[in-house]
Amino acid sequence: MIYEVKKLYEDREDVTLTSYVHSDSSELLNGEKRGAVLICPGGAYVNCSDREAEPVAFRFASMGYHAFVLRYSTYMNGEKGFPEMGMELSINEKSLYPNPMRDIGKAMLYIRERAEEWFIDTEKIAICGFSAGAHNCAMYSVYWNDPVLTEYFDVTPVQLKPAATILGYMLSDFTLQNSWVQQSDDPGTKHIADVANIAYTGTIDPDQELLHKISPARHVSDVTPPTFLWTTTEDALVPVEHTIRMAGALAQNNIPFEMHVFEEGQHGLSLANQATASNRELLNLDAAKWIDLCEQWLLKRFQLDLPEK
């Protein structure tokens, strides 16, 4: 396996693309190309979770795909931690919309640049995200052909096009989220939402125009890629309605999708097994089935072109 950590911006240490690329071998594909999965961890746009990064990349690599982890622009500039309640929150211009989404574009262009060397099938590059990372991927999946990306990079839409999108416990509608948070009695939930709003929009109370712009479920179109969604009904941080709303938008636009809603499990499960669990509450054998279901879903689109014998 070829392992590489690439700084996507020469003057920044925080935005990186970590590559887990299968080495070619005459005993394996012998020069044939593989699909790839670009992974965006969650973290409320404050940081990028390690639990939703390398272990997930290893799992997709075990399916036979090249895997990449993008640590995109976040409020903490790549550092761990979360602002304490009552702490005065400044604005970090780097983490504001549309910068995290543009980081995905930057990563996609770099992957395509190395595609021949790494035996990557550029027609089979999926994006996969969790929580805020899922929101980021969903944003990219509805804006990949928009001037906010194409004109910014001065490229054609096909150079940025994702072949599929995988979204775990996603936030699909900021208007829905802000309304839900206002009704919550949990100060911790409100604090997380306020920090996420500051991190991504620069204000605790974004106006309706901005809320609409950053709500991917409101921008699904006939060019949105096929999408795999999963979440749990017990998620107390990002309600299941977000996934349902995204599924509804995909259905209305005749986009192929598959959705799995598990009855139990808290927010942030990642693989929901021992590879990603920091405590027992993050173990859930039922929800852990999502990755096997996703593997079957990807096979419909990314199956390797293997000979009969």
C-alpha positions in Angstrom: 0.0 0.0 0.0 1.2 3.5 -0.8 0.7 5.8 2.2 1.1 9.6 1.7 0.1 12.7 3.6 -0.2 15.6 1.2 -0.7 19.3 2.3 -3.3 20.7 -0.1 -2.1 24.2 0.5 1.6 24.9 0.8 1.2 27.6 3.5 -1.2 25.5 5.7 -0.6 22.4 7.9 -4.2 21.7 8.7 -5.8 20.8 5.4 -4.3 17.4 4.3 -5.2 14.5 2.1 -4.0 11.1 3.4 -3.8 8.4 0.7 -4.2 4.7 1.2 -3.5 3.5 -2.3 -3.3 -0.1 -3.3 0.1 -1.1 -4.7 -0.2 -2.6 -8.1 0.8 -6.3 -8.5 0.8 -8.9 -11.2 -1.0 -11.1 -8.7 -3.8 -8.6 -8.2 -5.2 -6.3 -10.9 -2.0 -6.1 -12.8 -2.4 -2.5 -14.1 -6.2 -2.4 -14.1 -7.7 0.6 -12.4 -9.7 0.7 -9.1 -12.4 2.9 -7.8 -11.7 5.2 -4.9 -13.5 6.6 -1.8 -12.7 10.1 -0.4 -13.6 10.3 3.3 -14.6 13.5 5.2 -14.6 12.9 9.0 -17.2 14.7 11.2 -16.5 17.2 14.0 -19.1 20.0 13.8 -16.7 22.0 11.5 -14.6 22.5 14.6 -12.2 19.6 14.0 -11.9 16.4 12.1 -12.6 13.2 14.1 -9.9 10.5 14.0 -12.6 7.9 14.6 -14.2 8.6 11.3 -10.9 8.8 9.4 -8.3 6.0 9.1 -10.4 3.1 10.4 -13.0 3.9 7.7 -10.3 4.2 5.1 -9.0 0.8 6.0 -12.5 -0.7 5.7 -13.0 0.7 2.2 -9.5 -0.4 1.3 -10.4 -3.9 2.4 -13.2 -3.8 -0.2 -10.5 -3.3 -2.9 -10.9 0.4 -3.4 -8.3 3.1 -3.0 -9.1 5.3 0.0 -8.4 8.9 1.0 -9.0 10.9 4.1 -9.5 14.6 3.7 -8.9 16.8 6.8 -10.7 19.9 5.5 -10.8 23.4 6.9 -12.2 23.6 10.4 -12.5 26.1 13.2 -9.6 24.8 15.3 -7.2 24.8 12.3 -6.5 21.1 12.6 -6.1 21.1 16.4 -8.2 18.9 18.7 -10.6 20.2 21.3 -13.9 22.1 21.5 -14.6 25.7 22.7 -15.9 25.6 26.3 -19.4 26.8 27.1 -19.4 30.6 27.8 -16.2 31.1 25.9 -16.1 34.1 23.5 -16.1 32.8 20.0 -14.1 34.6 17.3 -14.5 34.0 13.6 -12.1 31.9 11.6 -12.4 32.9 8.0 -10.8 29.7 6.8 -13.5 27.4 8.1 -16.4 29.4 6.7 -18.6 28.2 3.8 -17.7 27.5 1.0 -14.1 26.8 2.0 -14.6 23.2 3.4 -16.5 22.3 0.2 -13.7 23.7 -1.9 -11.3 21.5 0.0 -13.1 18.5 -1.4 -12.7 20.0 -4.9 -9.0 20.5 -4.3 -8.7 16.9 -3.2 -10.6 15.6 -6.2 -8.4 17.5 -8.6 -5.3 16.1 -6.8 -6.6 12.6 -7.0 -7.3 12.9 -10.7 -3.8 14.4 -11.2 -2.3 11.2 -9.7 -4.8 8.8 -11.3 -2.6 7.2 -13.9 0.2 6.7 -11.5 -2.0 5.3 -8.8 -4.3 3.2 -11.2 -7.4 5.1 -10.2 -10.6 4.9 -12.2 -11.7 8.6 -12.3 -15.2 7.5 -13.3 -15.5 5.8 -10.0 -14.6 8.2 -7.2 -17.1 8.3 -4.3 -17.2 10.8 -1.5 -18.1 9.6 2.0 -18.8 11.8 5.1 -20.0 11.6 8.7 -22.0 14.3 10.5 -20.5 17.6 9.5 -18.3 15.7 7.0 -21.5 14.3 5.6 -23.0 17.8 5.3 -19.8 18.8 3.5 -20.0 15.9 1.1 -23.7 16.5 0.6 -22.9 20.2 -0.2 -20.3 19.1 -2.7 -22.7 16.6 -4.3 -25.2 19.3 -5.0 -22.7 22.1 -6.0 -20.0 20.1 -7.8 -21.0 21.7 -11.2 -21.7 25.2 -9.7 -19.5 28.2 -10.4 -18.7 28.4 -6.7 -16.4 25.4 -7.5 -15.9 25.4 -11.3 -15.0 29.1 -11.6 -13.0 29.1 -8.4 -10.8 26.3 -9.7 -11.1 27.3 -13.4 -12.0 23.8 -14.4 -14.8 22.0 -16.2 -17.5 20.3 -14.1 -16.4 16.8 -15.2 -13.1 17.3 -13.4 -14.9 17.7 -10.1 -17.8 15.2 -10.6 -18.3 12.6 -7.8 -19.6 9.2 -9.0 -21.4 8.5 -5.7 -22.0 9.9 -2.3 -22.2 8.1 1.1 -23.7 10.0 4.0 -23.7 8.9 7.7 -25.9 10.7 10.2 -25.9 13.8 8.1 -27.2 17.3 8.6 -29.2 18.2 5.4 -31.1 21.3 6.3 -29.8 24.1 8.5 -33.2 25.7 8.9 -34.5 22.4 10.3 -31.5 22.1 12.6 -31.7 25.6 14.0 -35.4 25.2 14.6 -34.9 21.9 16.4 -32.0 23.3 18.5 -34.2 26.3 19.6 -36.7 23.8 21.0 -34.1 21.7 22.8 -33.8 22.0 26.6 -30.2 20.7 26.5 -27.7 23.5 26.9 -25.0 21.2 25.6 -26.8 20.7 22.3 -27.3 24.4 21.9 -23.7 25.1 22.6 -22.5 22.6 20.0 -25.0 24.2 17.5 -23.8 27.7 18.2 -20.1 26.7 17.8 -20.9 24.9 14.6 -22.8 27.9 13.3 -19.9 30.2 14.1 -17.4 27.8 12.6 -19.3 27.4 9.3 -21.2 30.7 8.8 -19.5 33.2 11.1 -22.6 33.9 13.2 -24.7 32.2 15.8 -27.8 33.3 13.9 -27.4 33.0 10.1 -30.0 34.7 8.0 -32.5 32.8 6.0 -30.8 33.3 2.7 -27.6 31.7 4.0 -29.5 28.9 5.8 -31.1 28.0 2.5 -27.8 28.1 0.6 -26.1 25.7 3.0 -29.0 23.2 3.2 -28.1 20.6 0.6 -31.5 18.9 0.7 -32.9 22.0 -0.8 -30.5 21.9 -3.8 -30.7 18.3 -5.0 -31.1 18.2 -8.8 -31.0 15.7 -11.6 -27.1 15.8 -11.6 -26.8 14.9 -7.9 -24.9 11.6 -7.8 -26.4 8.3 -6.5 -26.5 8.4 -2.7 -26.3 6.0 0.2 -27.7 7.3 3.5 -27.7 5.9 7.0 -28.5 7.1 10.5 -30.3 6.1 13.7 -33.6 7.1 15.2 -31.9 7.6 18.6 -29.5 10.3 17.3 -29.9 13.1 19.8 -27.6 15.6 18.1 -28.7 15.5 14.4 -32.3 14.2 14.2 -33.2 11.4 11.8 -35.4 13.9 9.9 -32.3 15.2 8.2 -31.7 11.9 6.5 -35.3 11.5 5.6 -35.5 15.0 4.2 -32.4 14.3 2.0 -34.0 11.0 0.8 -37.2 12.8 -0.1 -35.3 15.3 -2.2 -33.4 12.5 -4.0 -36.7 10.7 -4.7 -38.3 13.8 -6.0 -35.4 14.2 -8.5 -35.3 10.5 -9.5 -31.8 10.1 -8.1 -30.9 6.5 -7.2 -30.5 6.2 -3.4 -30.5 3.7 -0.6 -31.4 4.6 3.0 -31.0 2.7 6.2 -32.3 3.9 9.5 -31.4 1.8 12.5 -33.5 1.9 15.6 -30.8 2.3 18.2 -27.5 4.1 18.4 -26.1 7.5 19.3 -24.6 10.2 17.1 -21.1 9.6 15.9 -21.0 5.8 15.6 -18.6 5.7 12.7 -18.1 1.9 12.0 -19.9 1.2 15.3 -17.4 -1.6 16.1 -14.2 -2.0 18.1 -12.1 -0.3 15.4 -13.8 3.0 16.0 -15.4 2.8 19.5 -13.9 4.9 22.3 -16.5 3.6 24.7 -19.1 0.9 24.8 -21.9 3.2 23.8 -20.2 3.5 20.4 -20.5 -0.2 19.9 -23.7 -1.2 18.0 -23.7 -4.5 16.1 -27.0 -3.6 14.4 -25.9 -0.2 13.1 -22.5 -1.6 12.3 -24.2 -3.4 9.4 -24.3 -0.1 7.5 -20.8 -0.7 6.0 -21.6 -4.1 4.7 -24.8 -2.8 3.2 -22.7 0.1 1.7 -20.3 -2.4 0.2 -23.1 -4.2 -1.6 -24.4 -0.8 -2.8 -21.0 0.2 -4.1 -20.6 -3.1 -5.9 -23.4 -2.1 -8.2 -21.3 0.8 -9.4 -17.7 0.2 -8.5 -17.2 -3.6 -8.9 -13.7 -4.4 -10.1 -13.4 -5.7 -13.7 -12.1 -9.1 -12.8 -11.4 -11.9 -15.3 -13.4 -15.1 -15.2 -10.4 -17.1 -14.1 
